[in-house]
Amino acid sequence: MNRPGGWRYKPAMAIHWTNLGLLLAVTVGHAVLVVAFLNRAMARPISHRLSHVLKQTHDFVIVLLPVLLVAFYGVTGSKLLWAGANTPSIPVALPVWLVGYLLVCLVLAVIAPVVKVLRTIAGPAKALRSTTSLVVDIAREVPGPLLGEGPYRRFANVPGNQLLQVEFNEKTLVHPRLPREWDGLSILHFSDCHYIGTVQRAWYDRVYEIACRRPCDLVAFTGDLLDDLKFQEWIEPTFGRFKAPLGCWFVLGNHDWILGDTQPIRRALTNLGWFDATETTRQVAFRGGSLVIAGSERPWMGPDPDLAGTPENAFRLLLSHTPDQIQRARADQIDLMLAGHNHGGQVRFPLFGPVYSPSVYGCRYASGVFWEAPTLLHVSRGLGGRHPLRINCRPEVTRIVLRSGG
């Protein structure tokens, strides 16, 4: 079409919607692969420096593939994103090795969301008979500021952040090997406090005060107490309030390990009457039976617990920082395993649940109740985190009530 002035109007090129859809799909699949690698890498004993490098590399690599595809094959070169008679198909236009990778990404883009949704719909293990919850916004109950100047403070201001809200749960779990005489055995389970200064001590004081209102037979803490040794002074006034007839038991986690020598933390806790579950496997008499208590801080510290000398018919409780020890627990005939570490993913999407979880199993054991015969596993979402961000994933403290039965 000629226009006044002698210039010719050239219609804009139309988008090739099929190729654009394929590009978006392979981008999703590519992200699934990168995130899966990061989750499993973060489950290993690595330093903060290396973990920071891995996270930054993850951010870069996720964006890199779609940018390169668009730049070299989408709008230039083969111009796969522009519709036209001469637009080639993607397999013809791209190198064979790249086509192979993109096919893997395409398959993952279809399978991964389906698996996530199915797991979410399936819900917790049938051993979970009931759950009652009380959500408390600690910021409404404690006067004064609850946020300090710790690292990553900016995350605390993200809209919708549930960082200062706590979900106090009571979960009734049925276990086929629980002696009938033990029916009603109660355990207070909490994890991942991450004393780092972003959340002030007044918040923890209030959380523990509420948690201790109902008596329990046993208290279990499953690691990651400190992110900075200068907050070791918080241990006595916070953990000193816990008491239980069968004792207060703890294991430490990777954030404690990364600080170096963990003995000062252990001494601070044991001086308050807490028992180090990793020190030795112990038997505790309870209502005419024997409760075996063991601890694991693998893969960061110590050996696997030695259960060789314990009675075969004794009920076995394992405290483990990470749920990744589940297969070892099954092999050791552990009846109940308590873990944390994964923080529930910290950000949970409707239907899909969490995306990030530092575990060799990805998000499978991010939080909740799982039956992996013969072991019943409870994974706490924890209370804190180095990064103060909680979206649809409130911090939690759980009172577990065990019931005997099949």
C-alpha positions in Angstrom: 0.0 0.0 0.0 1.4 3.4 -1.1 1.2 6.3 1.3 1.7 10.0 0.5 5.3 10.8 0.5 6.3 7.7 -1.4 6.9 5.3 1.5 5.3 1.8 1.4 3.4 0.4 4.5 4.6 -3.0 5.6 2.3 -5.0 7.8 3.8 -6.3 11.1 4.9 -9.9 11.2 2.4 -12.2 12.9 3.5 -14.4 15.9 3.8 -18.1 15.4 1.7 -19.1 18.4 2.5 -22.8 18.2 6.2 -22.2 18.4 5.7 -19.6 21.2 3.7 -22.1 23.2 6.4 -24.7 22.8 9.0 -22.2 23.9 7.0 -21.4 27.1 6.6 -25.1 27.8 10.3 -26.0 27.4 11.1 -23.0 29.6 8.9 -24.5 32.3 10.6 -27.9 31.9 14.0 -26.3 32.0 13.1 -24.5 35.2 12.0 -27.8 36.7 15.4 -29.4 35.9 17.3 -26.5 37.3 15.2 -26.3 40.5 15.5 -30.1 41.0 19.3 -29.8 40.8 19.4 -26.9 43.3 17.1 -28.7 45.8 19.4 -31.8 45.8 22.6 -29.8 45.9 21.4 -27.8 48.9 20.8 -31.1 50.7 24.5 -31.7 50.8 27.1 -30.5 53.4 28.1 -27.3 51.6 29.2 -23.9 52.9 27.1 -20.7 52.9 29.4 -19.3 50.2 28.9 -22.2 47.9 25.2 -22.3 48.5 25.0 -18.6 47.7 26.9 -19.2 44.4 24.6 -22.1 43.5 21.5 -20.0 44.1 22.8 -17.1 42.0 23.8 -19.6 39.2 20.3 -21.1 39.4 18.8 -17.7 38.8 21.0 -17.0 35.9 20.6 -20.4 34.2 16.8 -20.5 34.5 16.7 -17.2 32.5 19.6 -18.1 30.1 17.9 -20.8 28.0 14.8 -18.9 26.9 16.7 -15.7 26.3 19.2 -17.5 24.0 16.4 -19.3 22.2 14.6 -16.1 21.5 17.7 -14.2 20.6 19.3 -16.7 18.2 16.4 -18.8 16.9 13.2 -16.9 17.7 13.5 -13.3 16.3 16.7 -13.8 14.3 18.3 -16.7 12.5 15.4 -19.2 11.8 12.9 -16.7 13.1 10.8 -19.5 14.7 8.5 -17.0 16.5 7.3 -15.3 13.3 4.5 -16.9 11.3 5.0 -17.3 7.6 5.1 -19.8 4.8 8.9 -20.3 5.3 8.9 -20.7 9.1 10.7 -24.0 9.8 9.6 -26.4 12.4 11.7 -26.4 15.6 13.3 -29.9 15.1 14.6 -28.8 11.7 15.8 -25.4 12.8 17.8 -26.4 16.0 20.9 -28.6 16.6 20.1 -32.2 17.4 21.6 -32.0 20.9 19.5 -29.0 21.7 16.3 -30.6 20.3 17.0 -33.6 22.6 17.3 -31.4 25.7 14.2 -29.4 24.7 12.2 -32.7 24.3 13.2 -33.7 27.9 12.1 -30.2 29.1 8.8 -30.5 27.2 8.0 -33.9 28.8 8.9 -32.5 32.3 6.6 -29.5 31.6 3.7 -31.9 31.3 4.6 -34.4 34.0 5.9 -32.3 36.8 2.8 -30.1 37.3 0.5 -33.2 37.2 2.6 -35.0 39.8 2.6 -31.9 42.1 -1.2 -31.5 41.9 -1.8 -35.3 42.5 0.4 -35.2 45.6 -1.4 -32.1 46.9 -4.8 -33.7 46.3 -3.7 -37.0 47.9 -3.2 -35.2 51.2 -1.3 -36.5 54.3 -0.9 -40.2 55.3 -4.0 -42.0 56.6 -2.2 -42.3 60.0 -3.2 -38.6 60.5 -6.5 -39.1 62.2 -7.2 -35.4 63.0 -5.7 -31.9 63.2 -6.8 -28.9 65.2 -5.0 -25.6 64.6 -4.8 -22.3 66.3 -3.2 -19.4 64.3 -1.7 -16.6 66.4 -0.4 -13.4 64.9 2.3 -12.7 67.4 2.7 -9.1 66.1 -0.8 -8.4 67.5 0.0 -9.8 70.9 3.5 -8.4 71.7 4.0 -4.7 71.9 6.9 -3.1 70.2 8.8 -4.0 67.0 9.5 -7.7 66.4 11.8 -7.3 63.5 15.5 -6.4 63.9 18.3 -5.7 61.4 19.3 -9.3 60.5 20.4 -10.4 57.1 17.8 -10.4 54.3 15.6 -8.1 56.3 14.0 -6.8 53.1 12.2 -10.1 52.6 10.2 -9.5 55.7 8.4 -6.6 53.9 7.1 -8.8 51.1 3.2 -8.4 50.9 1.4 -11.5 52.3 4.4 -12.6 54.4 3.2 -14.8 57.3 6.6 -14.6 59.0 5.2 -13.5 62.4 2.1 -15.7 62.4 2.4 -19.1 64.0 0.2 -22.1 63.6 -0.1 -24.2 66.7 -1.2 -27.6 65.7 -2.4 -30.7 67.5 -2.1 -33.8 65.3 -3.5 -37.1 66.4 -1.5 -39.9 64.8 -2.4 -43.6 64.8 0.5 -46.1 65.0 0.0 -49.8 64.7 3.0 -50.6 67.0 2.2 -48.2 69.7 1.4 -50.2 72.9 -2.1 -49.8 74.1 -0.8 -48.7 77.5 0.9 -45.7 75.7 -2.3 -44.6 74.0 -2.3 -40.8 74.3 1.5 -40.3 74.4 2.1 -36.7 73.6 5.2 -35.1 72.0 5.8 -31.4 71.4 7.7 -31.1 68.2 9.3 -27.9 66.9 12.3 -27.2 64.6 14.4 -24.7 62.8 14.4 -21.7 65.1 17.2 -19.9 63.2 18.2 -17.3 65.8 19.8 -14.7 63.5 18.4 -11.4 64.7 15.9 -10.6 61.9 13.0 -11.8 64.2 13.5 -10.5 67.8 13.7 -12.7 70.9 10.3 -11.3 72.1 8.6 -13.2 69.3 10.2 -16.5 70.3 9.4 -15.9 74.0 5.7 -15.5 73.1 5.7 -18.5 70.8 7.3 -20.8 73.4 5.0 -19.4 76.1 1.9 -20.5 74.1 3.6 -23.8 73.1 4.1 -24.7 76.8 0.5 -24.1 77.9 -0.5 -27.7 77.4 1.7 -30.4 79.1 3.4 -33.0 77.0 5.2 -36.3 77.8 8.2 -35.4 75.7 9.7 -32.4 73.9 11.6 -32.8 70.6 13.6 -30.1 68.8 15.0 -31.2 65.4 17.8 -28.7 64.6 18.9 -25.4 63.2 19.0 -23.4 66.4 21.5 -20.7 65.5 22.6 -18.8 62.4 25.0 -16.5 64.4 26.9 -17.5 67.5 26.2 -14.1 69.2 22.6 -15.2 69.7 23.8 -18.1 71.8 22.8 -15.9 74.8 19.1 -16.5 73.7 19.3 -20.2 74.4 19.0 -20.1 78.2 15.9 -17.8 78.5 14.1 -19.4 75.6 14.8 -23.2 75.8 15.0 -23.1 79.6 11.3 -23.0 79.9 10.6 -26.4 78.4 10.0 -29.3 80.7 8.6 -32.8 80.2 8.4 -36.1 82.2 10.2 -38.1 79.5 12.7 -35.3 78.9 13.5 -32.6 76.3 15.6 -34.0 73.4 17.4 -32.3 70.6 19.5 -32.7 67.5 21.3 -29.9 65.7 21.2 -29.0 62.0 23.3 -27.8 59.1 23.1 -24.2 60.1 24.5 -25.1 63.5 27.2 -27.2 61.8 28.2 -24.4 59.5 29.1 -22.1 62.5 32.0 -24.5 63.3 32.3 -26.0 66.7 28.8 -27.1 67.9 29.9 -28.0 71.4 29.0 -24.6 72.9 25.5 -25.0 71.6 25.2 -28.5 72.9 26.6 -27.5 76.4 24.1 -24.6 76.6 21.2 -27.0 76.0 22.4 -29.9 78.2 23.1 -27.4 81.0 19.4 -26.6 80.8 18.5 -30.3 81.2 18.1 -31.1 77.5 19.3 -34.5 76.2 21.5 -34.7 73.1 19.8 -37.5 71.1 22.9 -38.1 69.0 25.2 -38.7 72.1 24.0 -42.2 72.5 20.9 -44.3 71.8 18.9 -44.4 75.1 16.1 -46.4 76.5 13.4 -44.6 78.6 11.0 -46.5 80.7 7.4 -45.5 80.1 4.2 -47.2 81.4 5.7 -50.6 81.7 7.5 -50.5 78.3 10.7 -49.1 76.8 11.0 -46.1 74.5 14.2 -46.0 72.5 15.3 -42.5 71.5 18.0 -41.9 68.9 19.2 -38.9 66.9 20.8 -38.3 63.5 22.5 -35.2 62.2 23.6 -36.8 59.0 24.8 -35.9 56.4 26.5 -33.0 58.3 27.6 -34.4 61.6 28.2 -37.7 63.3 27.6 -41.3 62.5 24.3 -43.0 62.0 22.6 -44.0 65.3 23.5 -47.4 66.6 20.4 -49.4 67.5 22.1 -52.8 67.6 21.8 -53.2 71.3 18.1 -52.1 71.7 15.2 -54.5 72.2 13.5 -55.5 69.0 10.0 -55.0 70.5 10.8 -51.5 71.9 9.1 -48.5 70.3 11.7 -46.6 68.5 11.8 -42.8 68.1 14.3 -41.0 65.9 15.0 -37.3 65.9 16.6 -36.3 62.5 17.3 -32.8 61.2 16.4 -33.8 57.7 13.8 -36.2 56.5 16.3 -37.5 53.9 17.3 -40.1 56.5 13.9 -41.8 56.0 15.3 -44.8 54.2 17.9 -45.4 56.9 15.1 -45.1 59.5 13.1 -47.7 57.7 16.0 -50.0 57.6 16.5 -49.5 61.4 12.9 -50.3 62.0 12.2 -46.8 63.4 8.6 -46.5 64.5 8.3 -42.6 64.6 10.7 -40.2 63.0 10.6 -36.4 63.6 12.4 -34.1 61.3 12.5 -30.5 60.0 15.0 -28.7 57.7 12.8 -28.1 54.7 10.6 -25.3 56.2 7.6 -26.5 54.2 9.2 -24.9 51.2 8.5 -21.4 52.8 6.5 -20.4 49.7 3.6 -22.7 48.8 1.5 -22.2 45.7 -2.2 -23.2 45.6 -2.6 -26.8 44.2 1.1 -27.0 43.4 2.5 -26.6 46.9 6.2 -25.7 47.4 8.8 -25.5 44.7 12.0 -25.2 46.7 13.0 -27.8 49.4 16.7 -28.6 50.2 16.2 -32.4 50.0 17.4 -35.3 47.8 13.7 -36.0 47.4 12.8 -32.5 46.3 9.5 -31.3 47.8 8.2 -34.8 48.6 8.9 -34.4 52.3 8.7 -30.6 52.5 6.3 -30.9 55.6 3.5 -33.0 56.9 2.8 -36.6 57.9 4.0 -39.6 55.8 3.7 -43.3 56.3 6.8 -45.1 55.0 6.3 -48.6 56.5 7.3 -49.3 59.2 8.1 -45.7 59.9 5.7 -42.9 60.6 7.4 -39.6 59.6 6.4 -36.1 60.8 8.2 -33.1 59.1 7.8 -29.7 60.8 7.6 -26.5 58.8 9.8 -25.0 61.5 9.7 -21.6 63.1 12.3 -19.5 61.3 14.7 -19.4 58.4 17.7 -17.5 57.3 15.5 -15.8 54.7 12.5 -14.2 56.6 9.8 -15.2 54.0 6.7 -17.3 54.6 3.9 -17.3 52.0 1.0 -19.7 52.5 3.4 -21.5 54.8 3.2 -20.3 58.4 5.7 -21.2 61.0 4.4 -24.1 63.1 4.7 -25.8 66.5 3.1 -29.2 66.7 1.7 -31.2 69.6 1.6 -34.8 68.5 -0.8 -37.2 70.2 -0.2 -40.9 69.5 -3.0 -43.4 69.4 -2.6 -47.2 69.2 -4.3 -49.1 66.5 -4.0 -50.3 62.9 
